[in-house]
């Protein structure tokens, strides 16, 4: 049996069609009809992925996503008719992994589900990554410098993680925006610069190098 997926969707026809499609492709699938039931089932089971509606009864999709993200990094994909830019941006700000609007191709949805699950699986394989004096724990999202814990926000953690994993390549501001804020983010790229500034203050190490007009990379101690 493949990954264990929870569908939180109040449209019964859409819910069952999606369940049937995913089941036929080897996934184990549960369904919830509203946000409260979705939260209850999430707490009772160890899901690999959650497909979440936006306008669902009792507790809307954004509230469900926010509650889950307080305690878990289980992959979440919004599947909804709401294609407004503001809703998509908010979804990514709440740290969803993808946002799919209806109507959609089932074959394309399957590929995006596979991609999100693959990324999650790869991240689980690596519990820690290190660069010089920096150690990132990918399970607890904690950062240590020479054994001392440094408090970073989740976005700061993800930026530092991206720089370490891509070393010695330069990571562009656009790539950081796409991977961390979401591909539908249309804000100013200077938000990345502000987060880099905060990371530098917190880690107090000269590892992050600015590549003018492009982005950032890391440099080792000389």
N, C-alpha and C positions, 0 to 999 in steps of 0.2 A: 504494500500500500504506500502511496506517495505521501506528500505533505498533508497536514491536518489544517483545514481552512474553515473559518467561520464567516458566513455571509450575514450581514445585518441589513435587512431590506424589507420594507413594509409592503411593497408591491408583490403580491403572492406569485403572480404569473412570472414576473422577471426573476424573482427569487428561485423558483423551481426550475426554470429553464437554465439558469446559471448553475444551479446545483447539479442538474442532470448532465450538463456539458462537462463540468469539472470532474464529476464522478466517472464519466466515460473516459476521461483522460488520466485516470488512476489516482485521483485525489480523494481523501476522506473529507466529507463536508457536513457541517452542521449549519442550521439556519436559526436566526432570531428575527422576530417581527418588529421589534422596536428597540430603542436605545437602552432602556433598563434591562430588558431581557438579554441584550447583547453584552452588557457589563457583567451580568450574573453568569452567563455562560463562559465569558472570558476568564473569570475568576475560578471557575470550576474545572476548566480544561487547559491543557498545554497546547495552544494553537501555534502553528508555524506562520500563519498569515491571516489577516482580517480584511475582508472586502466590506467597505462601510458606505452606507447611503448617507446623503447629506440631510435631506428633509425627512427624518424618521420620527415617529411619535414618541412621546414621553421624555425623551432625551435626544436632542438632535446630534447629528454626526460629529460636529465640531466639539461638542461637550464630551461625547464618548471618546474621541481621539485625545482630547486634553487629559481626561481622567486616566486613560491607559498610559499615556506618556509620562505621567508622574511616577510610574513604577516599572515600566517595561519598554523595551525597544523592539517588541514584536512588530514585524512589518505590517503596515497599514496602507491599503490602497482605497482611495475614495472612488466609488462608482456611482455616478449621479447624473441627473439631467441638468443640474446647475452648471452652466459653462461660463458664468460671469468671471471676469478677471479677478475681482475682489475675493470671491469665494475660493478660487484656485490659489491665490496668494496666501489667504488665511490658512488653507489646508497645509501648504508647505511650511508656513510659519509655525504651525502646530506639529511639525515634523512628521507629516505623512511621507510615505515613500514614493507614491505616485498618485496621479489624479486622472481618472478616465471619465469622459463624458458620454452620455447616451445620445443617440444610438451609437453603438460601437461594433466592430468586427470581433466575433468570438475568437477567431484565430489570432488576431492581434492582441486581444486581452490575454489569451493563453501565453503568448510570448512575453508579455510584460509581467505576468505572474511568475513565469519561469525566471526572468531576469532578476526580479526582486528577491525571490527565494535563493537564487544562486549567490547574490551579493551577501545575503544574510548568512548563508552557509559558509562562505569564504571568511567572513568576519569572525564567525564562531571558531574556526580552525586556529586563528591567531588570537591567543588570549592577551598577549603583551607585545608591544613593539618598543624599540629603544633607539635613541640617537644621542651619542655622547653621554651627557649626564641626565638626559630626559628619559623617563620610562612612562609609557601610556598603557594602562590596563583597559583593554577593549570590552571587558565584561562589566566592570564597575564604573567605567568612564572616569577613572581617577588618574591624576598626574603626579609623578614624583620627580623631584630634582635632588639628586644625591641622597635619596631616601626620605626626603621631606615632602609631604603632600602640599601641592599647590592647587588652589581652587580656581578652576576655569569654568566658564559657562559651557553649555553643550555645543554651541556654535564655535566657540574658541577651541574647544577640544577637537572638533571635527576639522577645523582649519589646520591645526598642528598635526593631526593625524595624516591629513592629505599631504602636507609638506614632507613628512617623514617617509610616507609610503612611496612618494614620487621622487625622492632624492636619488640622483643629483639634478634631476630635471627642474626646469622652471615651471611653476604652476601659475597660469594666468589668472587675473582677477575674474574673468568671465567663466573660467572652469570652476573656480571656487563658488561663484554665484550659482551656477547650474547645479552643482553637486550638493550644496549645502542649503541654499535658499530655495532652490527649485527652478526648473527650466522656464517657468512662466514668470519669474521675477523680473520686473522692469524698472527697478529702482536704480539709484546712483551706485556705481561701482565703488565709490568712496566708502561705502559701508564696510567693505572688506578692509580698507586701510585703517579704519577706526578699530576694528577687531584685532588686526595685527598689532596696532599700537598698544592695546590692552594686554595682549599676550606677552609682548616684550617687557612691559612693566611687571607682570606677574612672575615670569620665569627668571628675569634678571640675568639673562645670558645672551651673548651677541651672536646667536646662531642664525637668526632670520635675516636674510639679505634681500634688499629691495632691488629688483631689476627694472630700472626706470622705463616707464611706458609699457611694461609687460605684466609683471606680477612679482612673485616671490620664490625664493629657493632657500636651501639651508647650506651653511658652511660649517665645516668641522673646526675643532680647536686647532690652532697652529702650534 
